[in-house]
């Protein structure tokens, strides 16, 4: 299974979070991303929120450079 990631830099926020989370399994990635979102960003862990997190997953590893807002909007 290919590496997968979620990059907070791609999600507009007031905190300008720079965390990127990567894992080999979708379940592990979603669990870690939800824990981060709840603890740092104040989200609530719900089935709907987990679906949103799952939809933000990308294949590969996070880029070293922060994505531009234009590239993030096109994703």
PQR file with spaces between the fields and no chain letter, atoms N, CA, C, O and H, PARSE charges and radii, in Angstrom:
ATOM       1  N    UNK     1       0.850   -1.179    0.000 -0.4000 1.5000
ATOM       2  CA   UNK     1       0.000    0.000    0.000 -0.0000 2.0000
ATOM       3  C    UNK     1       0.896    1.242    0.000  0.5500 1.7000
ATOM       4  O    UNK     1       1.832    1.321    0.796 -0.5500 1.4000
ATOM       5  N    UNK     2       0.624    2.212   -0.880 -0.4000 1.5000
ATOM       6  CA   UNK     2       1.459    3.420   -0.937 -0.0000 2.0000
ATOM       7  C    UNK     2       1.259    4.323    0.287  0.5500 1.7000
ATOM       8  O    UNK     2       0.206    4.300    0.923 -0.5500 1.4000
ATOM       9  H    UNK     2      -0.137    2.148   -1.526  0.4000 1.0000
ATOM      10  N    UNK     3       2.263    5.095    0.596 -0.4000 1.5000
ATOM      11  CA   UNK     3       2.209    6.064    1.692 -0.0000 2.0000
ATOM      12  C    UNK     3       1.138    7.090    1.368  0.5500 1.7000
ATOM      13  O    UNK     3       0.920    7.435    0.207 -0.5500 1.4000
ATOM      14  H    UNK     3       3.119    5.114    0.079  0.4000 1.0000
ATOM      15  N    UNK     4       0.468    7.578    2.415 -0.4000 1.5000
ATOM      16  CA   UNK     4      -0.593    8.578    2.276 -0.0000 2.0000
ATOM      17  C    UNK     4      -0.343    9.692    3.287  0.5500 1.7000
ATOM      18  O    UNK     4       0.325    9.483    4.300 -0.5500 1.4000
ATOM      19  H    UNK     4       0.644    7.298    3.359  0.4000 1.0000
ATOM      20  N    UNK     5      -0.886   10.884    3.005 -0.4000 1.5000
ATOM      21  CA   UNK     5      -0.691   11.990    3.940 -0.0000 2.0000
ATOM      22  C    UNK     5      -1.856   12.968    3.939  0.5500 1.7000
ATOM      23  O    UNK     5      -2.680   13.005    3.025 -0.5500 1.4000
ATOM      24  H    UNK     5      -1.428   11.054    2.183  0.4000 1.0000
ATOM      25  N    UNK     6      -1.885   13.758    5.008 -0.4000 1.5000
ATOM      26  CA   UNK     6      -2.770   14.913    5.122 -0.0000 2.0000
ATOM      27  C    UNK     6      -1.886   16.064    5.572  0.5500 1.7000
ATOM      28  O    UNK     6      -1.093   15.910    6.501 -0.5500 1.4000
ATOM      29  H    UNK     6      -1.216   13.728    5.750  0.4000 1.0000
ATOM      30  N    UNK     7      -2.012   17.209    4.927 -0.4000 1.5000
ATOM      31  CA   UNK     7      -1.152   18.359    5.191 -0.0000 2.0000
ATOM      32  C    UNK     7      -2.011   19.541    5.632  0.5500 1.7000
ATOM      33  O    UNK     7      -2.783   20.083    4.841 -0.5500 1.4000
ATOM      34  H    UNK     7      -2.657   17.334    4.172  0.4000 1.0000
ATOM      35  N    UNK     8      -1.874   19.939    6.896 -0.4000 1.5000
ATOM      36  CA   UNK     8      -2.656   21.070    7.417 -0.0000 2.0000
ATOM      37  C    UNK     8      -2.370   22.370    6.674  0.5500 1.7000
ATOM      38  O    UNK     8      -3.206   23.273    6.659 -0.5500 1.4000
ATOM      39  H    UNK     8      -1.247   19.499    7.538  0.4000 1.0000
ATOM      40  N    UNK     9      -1.197   22.471    6.059 -0.4000 1.5000
ATOM      41  CA   UNK     9      -0.868   23.691    5.315 -0.0000 2.0000
ATOM      42  C    UNK     9      -1.825   23.911    4.151  0.5500 1.7000
ATOM      43  O    UNK     9      -1.946   25.035    3.663 -0.5500 1.4000
ATOM      44  H    UNK     9      -0.517   21.737    6.071  0.4000 1.0000
ATOM      45  N    UNK    10      -2.497   22.878    3.701 -0.4000 1.5000
ATOM      46  CA   UNK    10      -3.424   22.989    2.583 -0.0000 2.0000
ATOM      47  C    UNK    10      -4.816   23.440    3.012  0.5500 1.7000
ATOM      48  O    UNK    10      -5.666   23.730    2.170 -0.5500 1.4000
ATOM      49  H    UNK    10      -2.398   21.965    4.097  0.4000 1.0000
ATOM      50  N    UNK    11      -5.045   23.499    4.312 -0.4000 1.5000
ATOM      51  CA   UNK    11      -6.371   23.845    4.835 -0.0000 2.0000
ATOM      52  C    UNK    11      -6.309   25.242    5.446  0.5500 1.7000
ATOM      53  O    UNK    11      -5.619   25.447    6.444 -0.5500 1.4000
ATOM      54  H    UNK    11      -4.355   23.263    4.996  0.4000 1.0000
ATOM      55  N    UNK    12      -7.014   26.194    4.866 -0.4000 1.5000
ATOM      56  CA   UNK    12      -6.954   27.556    5.402 -0.0000 2.0000
ATOM      57  C    UNK    12      -7.419   27.596    6.858  0.5500 1.7000
ATOM      58  O    UNK    12      -8.451   27.025    7.208 -0.5500 1.4000
ATOM      59  H    UNK    12      -7.574   26.027    4.055  0.4000 1.0000
ATOM      60  N    UNK    13      -6.639   28.282    7.701 -0.4000 1.5000
ATOM      61  CA   UNK    13      -7.026   28.423    9.101 -0.0000 2.0000
ATOM      62  C    UNK    13      -6.344   29.655    9.685  0.5500 1.7000
ATOM      63  O    UNK    13      -5.365   30.163    9.141 -0.5500 1.4000
ATOM      64  H    UNK    13      -5.800   28.746    7.417  0.4000 1.0000
ATOM      65  N    UNK    14      -6.886   30.119   10.804 -0.4000 1.5000
ATOM      66  CA   UNK    14      -6.298   31.261   11.496 -0.0000 2.0000
ATOM      67  C    UNK    14      -4.964   30.900   12.134  0.5500 1.7000
ATOM      68  O    UNK    14      -4.110   31.766   12.318 -0.5500 1.4000
ATOM      69  H    UNK    14      -7.682   29.705   11.247  0.4000 1.0000
ATOM      70  N    UNK    15      -4.780   29.630   12.471 -0.4000 1.5000
ATOM      71  CA   UNK    15      -3.566   29.210   13.173 -0.0000 2.0000
ATOM      72  C    UNK    15      -2.378   29.022   12.248  0.5500 1.7000
ATOM      73  O    UNK    15      -1.243   28.942   12.719 -0.5500 1.4000
ATOM      74  H    UNK    15      -5.475   28.926   12.321  0.4000 1.0000
ATOM      75  N    UNK    16      -2.609   28.948   10.942 -0.4000 1.5000
ATOM      76  CA   UNK    16      -1.536   28.713    9.971 -0.0000 2.0000
ATOM      77  C    UNK    16      -0.724   27.466   10.340  0.5500 1.7000
ATOM      78  O    UNK    16       0.507   27.484   10.316 -0.5500 1.4000
ATOM      79  H    UNK    16      -3.530   29.013   10.559  0.4000 1.0000
ATOM      80  N    UNK    17      -1.423   26.400   10.675 -0.4000 1.5000
ATOM      81  CA   UNK    17      -0.819   25.143   11.107 -0.0000 2.0000
ATOM      82  C    UNK    17       0.096   24.595   10.012  0.5500 1.7000
ATOM      83  O    UNK    17      -0.249   24.624    8.830 -0.5500 1.4000
ATOM      84  H    UNK    17      -2.423   26.385   10.694  0.4000 1.0000
ATOM      85  N    UNK    18       1.265   24.096   10.416 -0.4000 1.5000
ATOM      86  CA   UNK    18       2.232   23.554    9.463 -0.0000 2.0000
ATOM      87  C    UNK    18       2.433   22.055    9.617  0.5500 1.7000
ATOM      88  O    UNK    18       3.400   21.509    9.085 -0.5500 1.4000
ATOM      89  H    UNK    18       1.545   24.072   11.376  0.4000 1.0000
ATOM      90  N    UNK    19       1.546   21.380   10.329 -0.4000 1.5000
ATOM      91  CA   UNK    19       1.686   19.944   10.561 -0.0000 2.0000
ATOM      92  C    UNK    19       1.260   19.156    9.321  0.5500 1.7000
ATOM      93  O    UNK    19       0.252   19.458    8.683 -0.5500 1.4000
ATOM      94  H    UNK    19       0.761   21.823   10.761  0.4000 1.0000
ATOM      95  N    UNK    20       2.056   18.143    9.005 -0.4000 1.5000
ATOM      96  CA   UNK    20       1.697   17.169    7.980 -0.0000 2.0000
ATOM      97  C    UNK    20       1.820   15.794    8.625  0.5500 1.7000
ATOM      98  O    UNK    20       2.777   15.521    9.349 -0.5500 1.4000
ATOM      99  H    UNK    20       2.876   17.897    9.524  0.4000 1.0000
ATOM     100  N    UNK    21       0.848   14.938    8.356 -0.4000 1.5000
ATOM     101  CA   UNK    21       0.813   13.607    8.963 -0.0000 2.0000
ATOM     102  C    UNK    21       0.805   12.588    7.831  0.5500 1.7000
ATOM     103  O    UNK    21       0.036   12.711    6.878 -0.5500 1.4000
ATOM     104  H    UNK    21       0.070   15.161    7.767  0.4000 1.0000
ATOM     105  N    UNK    22       1.670   11.576    7.943 -0.4000 1.5000
ATOM     106  CA   UNK    22       1.740   10.528    6.929 -0.0000 2.0000
ATOM     107  C    UNK    22       1.673    9.164    7.595  0.5500 1.7000
ATOM     108  O    UNK    22       2.104    8.991    8.735 -0.5500 1.4000
ATOM     109  H    UNK    22       2.295   11.476    8.717  0.4000 1.0000
ATOM     110  N    UNK    23       1.122    8.192    6.858 -0.4000 1.5000
ATOM     111  CA   UNK    23       1.023    6.819    7.361 -0.0000 2.0000
ATOM     112  C    UNK    23       0.883    5.873    6.180  0.5500 1.7000
ATOM     113  O    UNK    23       0.613    6.291    5.053 -0.5500 1.4000
ATOM     114  H    UNK    23       0.772    8.333    5.932  0.4000 1.0000
ATOM     115  N    UNK    24       1.073    4.579    6.465 -0.4000 1.5000
ATOM     116  CA   UNK    24       0.924    3.566    5.422 -0.0000 2.0000
ATOM     117  C    UNK    24      -0.506    3.061    5.290  0.5500 1.7000
ATOM     118  O    UNK    24      -0.867    2.489    4.262 -0.5500 1.4000
ATOM     119  H    UNK    24       1.292    4.240    7.379  0.4000 1.0000
ATOM     120  N    UNK    25      -1.334    3.269    6.334 -0.4000 1.5000
ATOM     121  CA   UNK    25      -2.723    2.816    6.238 -0.0000 2.0000
ATOM     122  C    UNK    25      -3.672    4.002    6.421  0.5500 1.7000
ATOM     123  O    UNK    25      -3.395    4.933    7.177 -0.5500 1.4000
ATOM     124  H    UNK    25      -1.041    3.734    7.169  0.4000 1.0000
ATOM     125  N    UNK    26      -4.782    3.940    5.715 -0.4000 1.5000
ATOM     126  CA   UNK    26      -5.776    5.008    5.807 -0.0000 2.0000
ATOM     127  C    UNK    26      -6.326    5.128    7.227  0.5500 1.7000
ATOM     128  O    UNK    26      -6.506    6.237    7.731 -0.5500 1.4000
ATOM     129  H    UNK    26      -5.006    3.184    5.101  0.4000 1.0000
ATOM     130  N    UNK    27      -6.586    4.014    7.859 -0.4000 1.5000
ATOM     131  CA   UNK    27      -7.157    4.056    9.214 -0.0000 2.0000
ATOM     132  C    UNK    27      -6.204    4.745   10.192  0.5500 1.7000
ATOM     133  O    UNK    27      -6.622    5.591   10.982 -0.5500 1.4000
ATOM     134  H    UNK    27      -6.440    3.114    7.450  0.4000 1.0000
ATOM     135  N    UNK    28      -4.934    4.381   10.134 -0.4000 1.5000
ATOM     136  CA   UNK    28      -3.940    4.986   11.014 -0.0000 2.0000
ATOM     137  C    UNK    28      -3.821    6.490   10.742  0.5500 1.7000
ATOM     138  O    UNK    28      -3.717    7.286   11.675 -0.5500 1.4000
ATOM     139  H    UNK    28      -4.594    3.694    9.492  0.4000 1.0000
ATOM     140  N    UNK    29      -3.835    6.867    9.483 -0.4000 1.5000
ATOM     141  CA   UNK    29      -3.735    8.269    9.109 -0.0000 2.0000
ATOM     142  C    UNK    29      -4.944    9.060    9.595  0.5500 1.7000
ATOM     143  O    UNK    29      -4.788   10.138   10.168 -0.5500 1.4000
ATOM     144  H    UNK    29      -3.919    6.221    8.725  0.4000 1.0000
ATOM     145  N    UNK    30      -6.129    8.543    9.375 -0.4000 1.5000
ATOM     146  CA   UNK    30      -7.344    9.235    9.805 -0.0000 2.0000
ATOM     147  C    UNK    30      -7.372    9.361   11.327  0.5500 1.7000
ATOM     148  O    UNK    30      -7.704   10.423   11.854 -0.5500 1.4000
ATOM     149  H    UNK    30      -6.255    7.668    8.909  0.4000 1.0000
ATOM     150  N    UNK    31      -7.029    8.293   12.033 -0.4000 1.5000
ATOM     151  CA   UNK    31      -7.014    8.362   13.502 -0.0000 2.0000
ATOM     152  C    UNK    31      -6.054    9.446   13.991  0.5500 1.7000
ATOM     153  O    UNK    31      -6.407   10.233   14.869 -0.5500 1.4000
ATOM     154  H    UNK    31      -6.759    7.430   11.605  0.4000 1.0000
ATOM     155  N    UNK    32      -4.850    9.492   13.432 -0.4000 1.5000
ATOM     156  CA   UNK    32      -3.863   10.497   13.852 -0.0000 2.0000
ATOM     157  C    UNK    32      -4.310   11.910   13.481  0.5500 1.7000
ATOM     158  O    UNK    32      -4.150   12.841   14.271 -0.5500 1.4000
ATOM     159  H    UNK    32      -4.564    8.852   12.719  0.4000 1.0000
ATOM     160  N    UNK    33      -4.864   12.069   12.296 -0.4000 1.5000
ATOM     161  CA   UNK    33      -5.302   13.395   11.859 -0.0000 2.0000
ATOM     162  C    UNK    33      -6.482   13.893   12.697  0.5500 1.7000
ATOM     163  O    UNK    33      -6.551   15.075   13.031 -0.5500 1.4000
ATOM     164  H    UNK    33      -4.994   11.313   11.655  0.4000 1.0000
ATOM     165  N    UNK    34      -7.398   13.003   13.033 -0.4000 1.5000
ATOM     166  CA   UNK    34      -8.530   13.391   13.878 -0.0000 2.0000
ATOM     167  C    UNK    34      -8.041   13.778   15.271  0.5500 1.7000
ATOM     168  O    UNK    34      -8.489   14.777   15.834 -0.5500 1.4000
ATOM     169  H    UNK    34      -7.342   12.042   12.762  0.4000 1.0000
ATOM     170  N    UNK    35      -7.126   12.992   15.824 -0.4000 1.5000
ATOM     171  CA   UNK    35      -6.568   13.346   17.139 -0.0000 2.0000
ATOM     172  C    UNK    35      -5.929   14.730   17.100  0.5500 1.7000
ATOM     173  O    UNK    35      -6.116   15.524   18.022 -0.5500 1.4000
ATOM     174  H    UNK    35      -6.762   12.181   15.367  0.4000 1.0000
ATOM     175  N    UNK    36      -5.183   15.021   16.054 -0.4000 1.5000
ATOM     176  CA   UNK    36      -4.567   16.340   15.897 -0.0000 2.0000
ATOM     177  C    UNK    36      -5.638   17.426   15.786  0.5500 1.7000
ATOM     178  O    UNK    36      -5.562   18.450   16.464 -0.5500 1.4000
ATOM     179  H    UNK    36      -5.031   14.376   15.305  0.4000 1.0000
ATOM     180  N    UNK    37      -6.623   17.200   14.938 -0.4000 1.5000
ATOM     181  CA   UNK    37      -7.664   18.213   14.706 -0.0000 2.0000
ATOM     182  C    UNK    37      -8.455   18.508   15.973  0.5500 1.7000
ATOM     183  O    UNK    37      -8.812   19.659   16.224 -0.5500 1.4000
ATOM     184  H    UNK    37      -6.684   16.368   14.386  0.4000 1.0000
ATOM     185  N    UNK    38      -8.728   17.491   16.766 -0.4000 1.5000
ATOM     186  CA   UNK    38      -9.475   17.672   18.017 -0.0000 2.0000
ATOM     187  C    UNK    38      -8.607   18.416   19.034  0.5500 1.7000
ATOM     188  O    UNK    38      -9.052   19.394   19.634 -0.5500 1.4000
ATOM     189  H    UNK    38      -8.437   16.557   16.562  0.4000 1.0000
ATOM     190  N    UNK    39      -7.373   17.954   19.227 -0.4000 1.5000
ATOM     191  CA   UNK    39      -6.499   18.523   20.263 -0.0000 2.0000
ATOM     192  C    UNK    39      -6.019   19.935   19.925  0.5500 1.7000
ATOM     193  O    UNK    39      -5.941   20.789   20.808 -0.5500 1.4000
ATOM     194  H    UNK    39      -7.011   17.159   18.739  0.4000 1.0000
ATOM     195  N    UNK    40      -5.700   20.180   18.672 -0.4000 1.5000
ATOM     196  CA   UNK    40      -5.090   21.458   18.298 -0.0000 2.0000
ATOM     197  C    UNK    40      -6.092   22.464   17.743  0.5500 1.7000
ATOM     198  O    UNK    40      -6.004   23.660   18.020 -0.5500 1.4000
ATOM     199  H    UNK    40      -5.763   19.485   17.955  0.4000 1.0000
ATOM     200  N    UNK    41      -7.040   21.972   16.961 -0.4000 1.5000
ATOM     201  CA   UNK    41      -7.948   22.877   16.254 -0.0000 2.0000
ATOM     202  C    UNK    41      -9.359   22.931   16.839  0.5500 1.7000
ATOM     203  O    UNK    41     -10.194   23.703   16.368 -0.5500 1.4000
ATOM     204  H    UNK    41      -7.112   21.000   16.735  0.4000 1.0000
ATOM     205  N    UNK    42      -9.627   22.122   17.858 -0.4000 1.5000
ATOM     206  CA   UNK    42     -10.915   22.185   18.538 -0.0000 2.0000
ATOM     207  C    UNK    42     -12.078   21.534   17.820  0.5500 1.7000
ATOM     208  O    UNK    42     -13.232   21.801   18.155 -0.5500 1.4000
ATOM     209  H    UNK    42      -8.948   21.495   18.241  0.4000 1.0000
ATOM     210  N    UNK    43     -11.800   20.675   16.829 -0.4000 1.5000
ATOM     211  CA   UNK    43     -12.877   19.981   16.131 -0.0000 2.0000
ATOM     212  C    UNK    43     -13.453   18.887   17.021  0.5500 1.7000
ATOM     213  O    UNK    43     -12.855   18.508   18.028 -0.5500 1.4000
ATOM     214  H    UNK    43     -10.863   20.458   16.557  0.4000 1.0000
ATOM     215  N    UNK    44     -14.613   18.391   16.637 -0.4000 1.5000
ATOM     216  CA   UNK    44     -15.255   17.293   17.343 -0.0000 2.0000
ATOM     217  C    UNK    44     -15.149   16.038   16.490  0.5500 1.7000
ATOM     218  O    UNK    44     -15.376   16.082   15.281 -0.5500 1.4000
ATOM     219  H    UNK    44     -15.099   18.699   15.819  0.4000 1.0000
ATOM     220  N    UNK    45     -14.808   14.929   17.114 -0.4000 1.5000
ATOM     221  CA   UNK    45     -14.668   13.654   16.409 -0.0000 2.0000
ATOM     222  C    UNK    45     -16.056   13.082   16.149  0.5500 1.7000
ATOM     223  O    UNK    45     -16.694   12.535   17.048 -0.5500 1.4000
ATOM     224  H    UNK    45     -14.623   14.894   18.096  0.4000 1.0000
ATOM     225  N    UNK    46     -16.510   13.215   14.916 -0.4000 1.5000
ATOM     226  CA   UNK    46     -17.800   12.670   14.493 -0.0000 2.0000
ATOM     227  C    UNK    46     -17.592   11.865   13.211  0.5500 1.7000
ATOM     228  O    UNK    46     -16.575   12.034   12.537 -0.5500 1.4000
ATOM     229  H    UNK    46     -15.992   13.660   14.185  0.4000 1.0000
ATOM     230  N    UNK    47     -18.529   11.005   12.870 -0.4000 1.5000
ATOM     231  CA   UNK    47     -18.409   10.280   11.600 -0.0000 2.0000
ATOM     232  C    UNK    47     -18.314   11.222   10.395  0.5500 1.7000
ATOM     233  O    UNK    47     -17.576   10.946    9.449 -0.5500 1.4000
ATOM     234  H    UNK    47     -19.354   10.868   13.417  0.4000 1.0000
ATOM     235  N    UNK    48     -19.049   12.315   10.427 -0.4000 1.5000
ATOM     236  CA   UNK    48     -19.009   13.282    9.321 -0.0000 2.0000
ATOM     237  C    UNK    48     -17.633   13.926    9.218  0.5500 1.7000
ATOM     238  O    UNK    48     -17.101   14.094    8.121 -0.5500 1.4000
ATOM     239  H    UNK    48     -19.649   12.539   11.195  0.4000 1.0000
ATOM     240  N    UNK    49     -17.050   14.289   10.376 -0.4000 1.5000
ATOM     241  CA   UNK    49     -15.730   14.901   10.362 -0.0000 2.0000
ATOM     242  C    UNK    49     -14.694   13.908    9.841  0.5500 1.7000
ATOM     243  O    UNK    49     -13.797   14.290    9.089 -0.5500 1.4000
ATOM     244  H    UNK    49     -17.482   14.153   11.267  0.4000 1.0000
ATOM     245  N    UNK    50     -14.806   12.644   10.230 -0.4000 1.5000
ATOM     246  CA   UNK    50     -13.881   11.626    9.731 -0.0000 2.0000
ATOM     247  C    UNK    50     -13.992   11.477    8.209  0.5500 1.7000
ATOM     248  O    UNK    50     -12.989   11.223    7.542 -0.5500 1.4000
ATOM     249  H    UNK    50     -15.535   12.333   10.841  0.4000 1.0000
ATOM     250  N    UNK    51     -15.193   11.632    7.658 -0.4000 1.5000
ATOM     251  CA   UNK    51     -15.352   11.598    6.201 -0.0000 2.0000
ATOM     252  C    UNK    51     -14.630   12.772    5.556  0.5500 1.7000
ATOM     253  O    UNK    51     -14.005   12.621    4.507 -0.5500 1.4000
ATOM     254  H    UNK    51     -16.007   11.839    8.200  0.4000 1.0000
ATOM     255  N    UNK    52     -14.716   13.953    6.189 -0.4000 1.5000
ATOM     256  CA   UNK    52     -14.002   15.127    5.670 -0.0000 2.0000
ATOM     257  C    UNK    52     -12.497   14.884    5.688  0.5500 1.7000
ATOM     258  O    UNK    52     -11.800   15.187    4.719 -0.5500 1.4000
ATOM     259  H    UNK    52     -15.224   14.076    7.041  0.4000 1.0000
ATOM     260  N    UNK    53     -12.008   14.342    6.783 -0.4000 1.5000
ATOM     261  CA   UNK    53     -10.580   14.043    6.897 -0.0000 2.0000
ATOM     262  C    UNK    53     -10.175   13.044    5.812  0.5500 1.7000
ATOM     263  O    UNK    53      -9.157   13.224    5.143 -0.5500 1.4000
ATOM     264  H    UNK    53     -12.574   14.096    7.570  0.4000 1.0000
ATOM     265  N    UNK    54     -10.970   12.003    5.644 -0.4000 1.5000
ATOM     266  CA   UNK    54     -10.665   10.984    4.636 -0.0000 2.0000
ATOM     267  C    UNK    54     -10.599   11.600    3.242  0.5500 1.7000
ATOM     268  O    UNK    54      -9.766   11.201    2.428 -0.5500 1.4000
ATOM     269  H    UNK    54     -11.796   11.857    6.187  0.4000 1.0000
ATOM     270  N    UNK    55     -11.461   12.559    2.965 -0.4000 1.5000
ATOM     271  CA   UNK    55     -11.466   13.181    1.636 -0.0000 2.0000
ATOM     272  C    UNK    55     -10.239   14.058    1.397  0.5500 1.7000
ATOM     273  O    UNK    55      -9.946   14.405    0.253 -0.5500 1.4000
ATOM     274  H    UNK    55     -12.137   12.883    3.627  0.4000 1.0000
ATOM     275  N    UNK    56      -9.519   14.420    2.453 -0.4000 1.5000
ATOM     276  CA   UNK    56      -8.323   15.259    2.323 -0.0000 2.0000
ATOM     277  C    UNK    56      -7.047   14.438    2.125  0.5500 1.7000
ATOM     278  O    UNK    56      -5.972   15.008    1.944 -0.5500 1.4000
ATOM     279  H    UNK    56      -9.757   14.138    3.383  0.4000 1.0000
ATOM     280  N    UNK    57      -7.152   13.118    2.156 -0.4000 1.5000
ATOM     281  CA   UNK    57      -5.969   12.257    2.023 -0.0000 2.0000
ATOM     282  C    UNK    57      -5.410   12.337    0.604  0.5500 1.7000
ATOM     283  O    UNK    57      -6.147   12.329   -0.382 -0.5500 1.4000
ATOM     284  H    UNK    57      -8.025   12.655    2.302  0.4000 1.0000
ATOM     285  N    UNK    58      -4.075   12.415    0.538 -0.4000 1.5000
ATOM     286  CA   UNK    58      -3.375   12.399   -0.744 -0.0000 2.0000
ATOM     287  C    UNK    58      -2.368   11.260   -0.724  0.5500 1.7000
ATOM     288  O    UNK    58      -1.911   10.833    0.336 -0.5500 1.4000
ATOM     289  H    UNK    58      -3.476   12.421    1.339  0.4000 1.0000
ATOM     290  N    UNK    59      -2.034   10.782   -1.898 -0.4000 1.5000
ATOM     291  CA   UNK    59      -1.057    9.702   -2.031 -0.0000 2.0000
ATOM     292  C    UNK    59       0.353   10.263   -2.028  0.5500 1.7000
ATOM     293  O    UNK    59       0.596   11.357   -2.538 -0.5500 1.4000
ATOM     294  H    UNK    59      -2.405   11.129   -2.759  0.4000 1.0000
ATOM     295  N    UNK    60       1.281    9.511   -1.454 -0.4000 1.5000
ATOM     296  CA   UNK    60       2.676    9.924   -1.440 -0.0000 2.0000
ATOM     297  C    UNK    60       3.065   10.474   -0.082  0.5500 1.7000
ATOM     298  O    UNK    60       2.518   10.079    0.948 -0.5500 1.4000
ATOM     299  H    UNK    60       1.084    8.622   -1.040  0.4000 1.0000
ATOM     300  N    UNK    61       4.021   11.393   -0.098 -0.4000 1.5000
ATOM     301  CA   UNK    61       4.476   12.035    1.132 -0.0000 2.0000
ATOM     302  C    UNK    61       4.306   13.538    0.986  0.5500 1.7000
ATOM     303  O    UNK    61       4.313   14.055   -0.132 -0.5500 1.4000
ATOM     304  H    UNK    61       4.465   11.714   -0.934  0.4000 1.0000
ATOM     305  N    UNK    62       4.153   14.251    2.104 -0.4000 1.5000
ATOM     306  CA   UNK    62       3.952   15.695    2.019 -0.0000 2.0000
ATOM     307  C    UNK    62       5.162   16.382    1.391  0.5500 1.7000
ATOM     308  O    UNK    62       6.299   15.972    1.622 -0.5500 1.4000
ATOM     309  H    UNK    62       4.148   13.831    3.012  0.4000 1.0000
ATOM     310  N    UNK    63       4.924   17.416    0.605 -0.4000 1.5000
ATOM     311  CA   UNK    63       6.038   18.155    0.030 -0.0000 2.0000
ATOM     312  C    UNK    63       6.795   18.920    1.118  0.5500 1.7000
ATOM     313  O    UNK    63       6.219   19.283    2.144 -0.5500 1.4000
ATOM     314  H    UNK    63       4.000   17.750    0.417  0.4000 1.0000
ATOM     315  N    UNK    64       8.066   19.157    0.892 -0.4000 1.5000
ATOM     316  CA   UNK    64       8.872   19.913    1.846 -0.0000 2.0000
ATOM     317  C    UNK    64       8.389   21.360    1.894  0.5500 1.7000
ATOM     318  O    UNK    64       8.231   21.928    2.975 -0.5500 1.4000
ATOM     319  H    UNK    64       8.534   18.862    0.059  0.4000 1.0000
ATOM     320  N    UNK    65       8.162   21.942    0.751 -0.4000 1.5000
ATOM     321  CA   UNK    65       7.689   23.321    0.667 -0.0000 2.0000
ATOM     322  C    UNK    65       6.184   23.374    0.881  0.5500 1.7000
ATOM     323  O    UNK    65       5.449   22.484    0.454 -0.5500 1.4000
ATOM     324  H    UNK    65       8.290   21.480   -0.127  0.4000 1.0000
ATOM     325  N    UNK    66       5.743   24.426    1.543 -0.4000 1.5000
ATOM     326  CA   UNK    66       4.302   24.609    1.767 -0.0000 2.0000
ATOM     327  C    UNK    66       3.606   24.812    0.428  0.5500 1.7000
ATOM     328  O    UNK    66       4.100   25.549   -0.425 -0.5500 1.4000
ATOM     329  H    UNK    66       6.340   25.149    1.889  0.4000 1.0000
ATOM     330  N    UNK    67       2.466   24.163    0.240 -0.4000 1.5000
ATOM     331  CA   UNK    67       1.707   24.381   -0.997 -0.0000 2.0000
ATOM     332  C    UNK    67       1.188   25.814   -1.037  0.5500 1.7000
ATOM     333  O    UNK    67       0.906   26.411    0.002 -0.5500 1.4000
ATOM     334  H    UNK    67       2.065   23.564    0.933  0.4000 1.0000
ATOM     335  N    UNK    68       1.065   26.355   -2.234 -0.4000 1.5000
ATOM     336  CA   UNK    68       0.504   27.698   -2.367 -0.0000 2.0000
ATOM     337  C    UNK    68      -0.998   27.615   -2.197  0.5500 1.7000
ATOM     338  O    UNK    68      -1.592   26.560   -2.417 -0.5500 1.4000
ATOM     339  H    UNK    68       1.294   25.870   -3.079  0.4000 1.0000
ATOM     340  N    UNK    69      -1.606   28.697   -1.815 -0.4000 1.5000
ATOM     341  CA   UNK    69      -3.059   28.724   -1.638 -0.0000 2.0000
ATOM     342  C    UNK    69      -3.764   28.346   -2.933  0.5500 1.7000
ATOM     343  O    UNK    69      -4.792   27.668   -2.897 -0.5500 1.4000
ATOM     344  H    UNK    69      -1.123   29.554   -1.636  0.4000 1.0000
ATOM     345  N    UNK    70      -3.231   28.771   -4.076 -0.4000 1.5000
ATOM     346  CA   UNK    70      -3.841   28.436   -5.361 -0.0000 2.0000
ATOM     347  C    UNK    70      -3.830   26.930   -5.588  0.5500 1.7000
ATOM     348  O    UNK    70      -4.838   26.359   -6.004 -0.5500 1.4000
ATOM     349  H    UNK    70      -2.396   29.322   -4.104  0.4000 1.0000
ATOM     350  N    UNK    71      -2.711   26.289   -5.322 -0.4000 1.5000
ATOM     351  CA   UNK    71      -2.619   24.833   -5.508 -0.0000 2.0000
ATOM     352  C    UNK    71      -3.527   24.115   -4.525  0.5500 1.7000
ATOM     353  O    UNK    71      -4.137   23.104   -4.872 -0.5500 1.4000
ATOM     354  H    UNK    71      -1.892   26.753   -4.984  0.4000 1.0000
ATOM     355  N    UNK    72      -3.626   24.626   -3.300 -0.4000 1.5000
ATOM     356  CA   UNK    72      -4.485   23.995   -2.307 -0.0000 2.0000
ATOM     357  C    UNK    72      -5.945   24.117   -2.696  0.5500 1.7000
ATOM     358  O    UNK    72      -6.722   23.187   -2.480 -0.5500 1.4000
ATOM     359  H    UNK    72      -3.130   25.447   -3.018  0.4000 1.0000
ATOM     360  N    UNK    73      -6.331   25.251   -3.268 -0.4000 1.5000
ATOM     361  CA   UNK    73      -7.717   25.456   -3.674 -0.0000 2.0000
ATOM     362  C    UNK    73      -8.083   24.550   -4.848  0.5500 1.7000
ATOM     363  O    UNK    73      -9.231   24.126   -4.978 -0.5500 1.4000
ATOM     364  H    UNK    73      -5.700   26.007   -3.443  0.4000 1.0000
ATOM     365  N    UNK    74      -7.103   24.255   -5.700 -0.4000 1.5000
ATOM     366  CA   UNK    74      -7.372   23.410   -6.869 -0.0000 2.0000
ATOM     367  C    UNK    74      -7.452   21.945   -6.502  0.5500 1.7000
ATOM     368  O    UNK    74      -7.945   21.146   -7.298 -0.5500 1.4000
ATOM     369  H    UNK    74      -6.170   24.599   -5.595  0.4000 1.0000
ATOM     370  N    UNK    75      -6.986   21.562   -5.323 -0.4000 1.5000
ATOM     371  CA   UNK    75      -6.963   20.150   -4.929 -0.0000 2.0000
ATOM     372  C    UNK    75      -8.333   19.630   -4.599  0.5500 1.7000
ATOM     373  O    UNK    75      -8.482   18.459   -4.250 -0.5500 1.4000
ATOM     374  H    UNK    75      -6.586   22.211   -4.676  0.4000 1.0000
